[in-house]
Amino acid sequence: MVQKLVVSIKGGAAVLLKPRKYIRDIKKELTYQLPYPPSKGQIVWCYFDFLLFRLKYGGSLKTDYFKAQLYRKSGIARKESLSRYVRYPWRNAIQERELWPIFSDKRKFYEAFSEYLNRDWMVVDGNTSWEKFRDFLAGKEQIFTKIPIAYGGADVHCVTVNTEEKKRALYEQCRKESCIIEDKITQCEEIYSFSNASINTLRIITLVDRHNVPHVAAALLRMGNGASVVDNFTSGGMCAVIDIKTGIISSPARDGKGIDYLVHPNTGKQIIGFKIPDWEGYKNFALKLAAKFPGMRYVGWDVIKDSNGNYTIIEGNKDAGVGGIECHVGYGLKPYYDAVLNCDENFDYSRMP
């Protein structure tokens, strides 16, 4: 409690000491989200409102206040929101910390979930021989490179390796940076057709209740928009809420700027109302993943179905953000998640979100 108070006071001081910066950022965010130019009164109101929000809840301007659109919501919704400095202690209290390294380091995660990867991969560092690296690339036109410890889709690159010169350059770079290289995945056409600029993943949130029973609590379809090879909300992608009972997309897609889309801006494919093919299969796959380490209790799984029909894990997130869901609903997720974690009877959690 004392630590949270200190963080909130420091956060409030930062807003007060840099009014021009925050007013400029607020104006930019409102310009993205409103269908008209924001007035000076709206900008000033949001500045002081964010100051109070920071003092109470300690969240960030972009990730919490604007991406979850808390400036539009009531005090109750704000209090119940899993904004950053509420989510961290909440997560810390329910997860077994000794399992964190598996979900923080892609090397350890790939080893733990190797049976669900459905792709070849290897770590390239200073000890990797050129012969081993070259053998891995044999017959490949493109591969993905990833930094083992990175978040939000940062440092994920699709690299063309169709010449000896490109292979040698990539080898030298990976030896310096200790990268993971892996096969490029081919996704099932039904979901890949939303945006062929990236793999379009399903983010499925699982919660393991106190009886060690896993539940699918929420889900999103995350799509690229042509600006990046990843579909992360924080890296230029967009996301839409999936009704967890029916598998139907129940909201427009929203990008990190707060702009809504009924159809994909690059492909024209309809988003809202689309039914995820074989939705029950995706849910069962996520429940199987959650059951492997029930002590984590809260994980956001990024999964796809590949072109061969195999359910495939991309990664598991121990601190899955909630902005992509909370921006579409009028309340915070904390009471709902707590109810699932502590359930004693078969409540119909598919009513939410």
C-alpha positions in Angstrom: 0.0 0.0 0.0 2.8 2.4 0.9 4.7 1.6 -2.2 1.6 2.2 -4.4 1.1 5.6 -2.6 4.7 6.6 -3.3 4.3 5.6 -7.0 1.1 7.6 -7.3 2.5 10.7 -5.7 5.6 10.5 -8.0 3.3 10.0 -11.0 1.2 13.0 -10.0 4.3 15.1 -9.5 5.5 14.2 -13.0 2.2 15.4 -14.5 2.4 18.7 -12.6 6.1 19.3 -13.4 5.6 18.7 -17.2 2.3 20.3 -18.0 3.2 21.2 -21.6 4.3 17.7 -22.4 1.1 16.1 -21.0 -1.2 18.7 -22.6 0.5 18.0 -25.9 0.1 14.3 -25.5 -3.5 14.6 -24.4 -4.3 16.8 -27.4 -2.8 14.2 -29.7 -4.7 11.3 -28.2 -8.0 13.1 -28.2 -7.4 14.1 -31.9 -7.0 10.4 -32.7 -10.1 9.3 -30.7 -12.6 12.1 -31.3 -14.4 12.6 -34.6 -13.9 16.3 -34.3 -11.0 18.6 -33.2 -10.8 18.6 -29.4 -11.5 22.0 -27.7 -9.1 23.7 -25.3 -11.6 23.0 -22.5 -11.6 19.3 -23.2 -7.9 19.2 -23.3 -7.5 21.1 -20.0 -10.2 19.0 -18.4 -8.4 15.7 -19.4 -5.1 17.1 -18.0 -6.5 17.6 -14.5 -8.6 14.5 -14.7 -5.6 12.4 -15.6 -3.7 14.1 -12.7 -6.4 12.8 -10.3 -6.4 9.4 -12.0 -2.6 9.2 -11.6 -2.8 10.1 -8.0 -5.5 7.5 -7.3 -4.5 4.6 -9.5 -1.0 5.4 -10.8 -1.6 4.3 -14.4 0.0 5.6 -17.6 -1.5 8.2 -20.0 -1.5 6.1 -23.2 -1.8 2.5 -22.0 -4.4 3.0 -19.3 -6.1 6.3 -19.5 -6.6 6.5 -23.3 -6.3 3.0 -24.7 -8.8 1.7 -22.2 -10.7 5.0 -22.7 -11.0 5.6 -19.0 -11.5 9.3 -19.6 -15.0 8.4 -20.7 -15.8 6.2 -17.8 -17.1 6.5 -14.3 -15.2 6.4 -11.0 -16.5 2.9 -10.4 -15.2 1.6 -13.8 -11.9 3.3 -13.1 -11.6 1.7 -9.6 -12.4 -1.7 -11.1 -10.0 -1.3 -14.1 -6.9 -3.4 -14.2 -4.7 -0.5 -15.0 -1.0 -1.1 -14.7 -0.4 -0.4 -11.0 -3.5 -2.3 -10.0 -2.8 -5.2 -12.3 0.8 -5.7 -11.2 0.1 -6.4 -7.5 -3.0 -8.3 -8.4 -1.0 -10.6 -10.7 1.8 -10.9 -8.2 -0.7 -12.2 -5.6 -2.1 -15.0 -7.8 0.9 -16.3 -9.8 3.7 -18.6 -8.7 6.8 -16.4 -9.2 9.1 -19.3 -9.7 7.3 -19.9 -13.0 7.8 -16.3 -14.3 11.1 -17.1 -16.1 9.3 -19.5 -18.4 7.0 -16.7 -19.5 9.6 -14.0 -19.6 12.3 -15.7 -21.7 11.2 -17.0 -25.1 14.0 -19.7 -25.0 12.6 -21.2 -21.8 9.0 -20.8 -23.1 9.8 -22.6 -26.3 11.4 -25.4 -24.4 8.5 -25.8 -22.0 5.8 -25.7 -24.8 7.8 -27.4 -27.6 5.0 -29.9 -28.3 2.7 -27.0 -29.2 5.0 -24.8 -31.4 4.7 -26.7 -34.7 7.8 -24.9 -36.1 11.6 -25.3 -36.0 13.7 -22.8 -34.0 17.1 -22.3 -32.6 19.1 -19.8 -30.4 22.0 -18.1 -32.2 24.7 -16.7 -30.0 28.4 -16.4 -29.8 28.7 -20.2 -29.4 26.7 -21.1 -32.6 28.7 -22.4 -35.5 28.3 -21.1 -39.0 27.6 -24.7 -40.2 24.8 -25.2 -37.7 23.2 -21.8 -38.6 23.5 -22.5 -42.4 22.0 -26.0 -42.0 18.9 -24.4 -40.2 18.4 -22.0 -43.1 18.7 -24.6 -45.8 15.7 -24.4 -48.1 14.2 -21.3 -46.4 13.4 -18.0 -48.1 12.3 -16.1 -45.0 12.6 -16.6 -41.2 11.6 -14.7 -38.1 14.1 -13.3 -35.6 13.2 -12.5 -32.0 15.0 -11.2 -29.0 14.5 -13.7 -26.2 13.4 -11.1 -23.6 11.2 -8.4 -25.2 7.5 -7.4 -25.0 4.7 -6.0 -27.1 6.1 -7.4 -30.3 9.3 -5.4 -30.0 12.3 -6.7 -31.9 10.4 -9.2 -34.0 11.5 -9.1 -37.6 10.8 -11.1 -40.8 14.1 -11.5 -42.6 14.7 -12.7 -46.2 17.6 -15.2 -46.4 17.7 -16.1 -50.0 21.4 -15.3 -50.7 24.7 -16.3 -49.1 25.5 -12.7 -48.3 22.2 -12.2 -46.4 22.7 -15.4 -44.5 26.2 -14.4 -43.4 25.1 -10.9 -42.4 22.2 -12.3 -40.3 24.6 -14.8 -38.7 27.0 -12.1 -37.5 24.1 -9.9 -36.2 22.5 -12.8 -34.3 25.8 -13.9 -32.8 26.1 -10.4 -31.3 22.5 -10.0 -30.1 21.8 -13.7 -29.0 18.6 -14.0 -31.1 16.0 -16.7 -31.6 15.5 -17.6 -35.3 12.4 -19.7 -36.3 10.4 -20.9 -39.2 7.9 -18.5 -40.8 4.4 -19.8 -40.0 1.7 -20.2 -42.6 -1.7 -19.4 -41.0 -5.1 -20.8 -41.9 -6.7 -18.7 -44.7 -9.9 -17.8 -42.8 -8.0 -15.6 -40.2 -4.9 -14.7 -42.3 -7.2 -13.1 -44.9 -7.9 -10.2 -42.5 -4.4 -8.9 -43.0 -1.6 -10.7 -44.9 1.0 -8.2 -43.5 1.3 -10.3 -40.3 0.1 -13.4 -38.5 -3.3 -12.5 -37.0 -3.4 -14.1 -33.5 -6.2 -14.9 -31.1 -5.4 -13.6 -27.7 -7.2 -15.9 -25.3 -7.2 -15.0 -21.6 -7.3 -18.0 -19.2 -7.8 -18.0 -15.5 -7.3 -21.0 -13.2 -9.7 -21.0 -10.3 -8.9 -22.1 -6.8 -9.9 -25.7 -7.6 -7.2 -25.7 -10.3 -9.8 -25.7 -13.1 -8.9 -23.5 -16.1 -11.5 -21.2 -17.7 -11.5 -19.1 -20.8 -12.3 -15.7 -19.5 -11.9 -13.4 -22.5 -10.6 -13.3 -26.0 -9.6 -10.9 -28.8 -8.8 -11.2 -32.5 -5.6 -9.2 -33.1 -4.8 -8.1 -36.6 -2.0 -6.4 -38.3 -2.6 -3.2 -40.3 0.2 -3.3 -42.8 2.6 -1.2 -40.8 4.3 -4.0 -38.9 5.0 -7.7 -39.1 3.3 -8.2 -35.7 -0.3 -7.7 -34.7 0.3 -6.3 -31.2 -2.0 -3.5 -30.0 1.1 -1.6 -28.8 3.0 -2.1 -32.1 0.4 -0.6 -34.6 -2.0 -3.5 -34.7 -5.7 -3.6 -33.9 -8.0 -5.9 -31.9 -11.6 -6.8 -31.6 -13.5 -8.6 -28.8 -14.6 -12.2 -29.4 -17.8 -13.4 -27.6 -16.4 -16.4 -25.7 -19.6 -18.4 -25.9 -20.3 -18.1 -29.7 -16.9 -17.2 -31.2 -18.5 -14.2 -32.9 -16.6 -10.9 -33.0 -18.8 -8.6 -31.0 -17.1 -5.3 -31.3 -15.4 -3.1 -34.0 -11.6 -3.5 -34.2 -9.7 -0.7 -32.4 -6.1 0.3 -32.9 -3.7 1.9 -30.4 -4.9 5.4 -31.4 -8.4 4.6 -30.4 -9.8 4.5 -34.0 -12.6 1.9 -34.7 -13.0 -0.2 -37.8 -16.0 -2.2 -38.9 -14.0 -3.6 -41.8 -10.3 -4.0 -42.1 -8.8 -0.8 -43.6 -6.4 -2.7 -45.9 -8.4 -5.7 -47.0 -12.0 -4.5 -46.6 -12.9 -7.7 -44.8 -15.8 -7.4 -42.4 -14.8 -7.6 -38.7 -17.8 -7.2 -36.5 -20.1 -10.2 -36.8 -17.4 -12.5 -38.2 -17.5 -16.0 -36.6 -14.2 -17.6 -35.8 -14.1 -21.0 -37.5 -13.8 -23.9 -35.0 -13.9 -21.6 -32.0 -14.4 -24.5 -29.6 -11.1 -26.0 -30.8 -9.3 -22.7 -30.0 -10.8 -22.6 -26.5 -9.9 -26.2 -25.8 -6.3 -25.6 -27.0 -6.0 -22.6 -24.6 -7.4 -24.6 -21.7 -4.8 -27.3 -22.4 -2.0 -24.7 -22.3 -3.3 -23.3 -19.1 -3.4 -26.7 -17.4 0.3 -27.2 -18.1 1.3 -24.6 -15.4 -1.9 -24.0 -13.3 0.2 -22.0 -10.8 0.3 -19.1 -13.3 -3.5 -18.7 -12.9 -3.6 -15.7 -15.3 -2.1 -15.9 -18.8 -2.9 -14.3 -22.1 -2.1 -16.9 -24.9 -1.4 -15.9 -28.4 -2.5 -18.8 -30.6 -3.3 -19.5 -34.2 -4.3 -22.4 -36.4 -1.7 -23.1 -39.1 -2.4 -24.0 -42.7 -2.2 -27.7 -41.8 -5.0 -27.3 -39.2 -2.7 -27.5 -36.2 -3.3 -25.3 -33.2 -0.1 -23.5 -32.5 1.2 -21.3 -29.6 3.0 -18.1 -30.5 3.6 -17.0 -26.9 2.1 -16.8 -23.4 1.9 -13.4 -21.6 2.1 -13.4 -17.8 1.0 -9.8 -17.7 -1.5 -9.6 -20.6 -2.8 -6.0 -20.8 -6.5 -5.3 -20.6 -6.8 -2.1 -22.7 -7.9 -4.0 -25.8 -10.9 -5.4 -23.9 -11.7 -2.6 -21.5 -11.9 0.0 -24.3 -14.9 -1.9 -25.6 -16.8 -2.3 -22.4 -18.2 0.1 -19.8 -16.7 -1.5 -16.7 -13.4 -2.7 -15.3 -12.3 -6.4 -15.5 -11.0 -6.9 -12.0 -14.3 -7.9 -10.3 -15.0 -10.3 -13.2 -11.6 -11.9 -13.1 -11.7 -12.2 -9.3 -15.1 -13.9 -9.5 -13.7 -16.5 -12.0 -10.6 -17.1 -9.8 -12.7 -17.6 -6.7 -15.7 -19.4 -8.1 -17.4 -22.1 -6.1 -20.1 -23.0 -8.6 -20.7 -23.3 -12.3 -21.4 -19.7 -13.1 -22.0 -18.8 -16.7 -18.9 -16.7 -17.3 -19.5 -16.7 -21.0 -21.8 -13.6 -20.4 -18.6 -11.5 -20.3 -17.2 -9.7 -21.9 
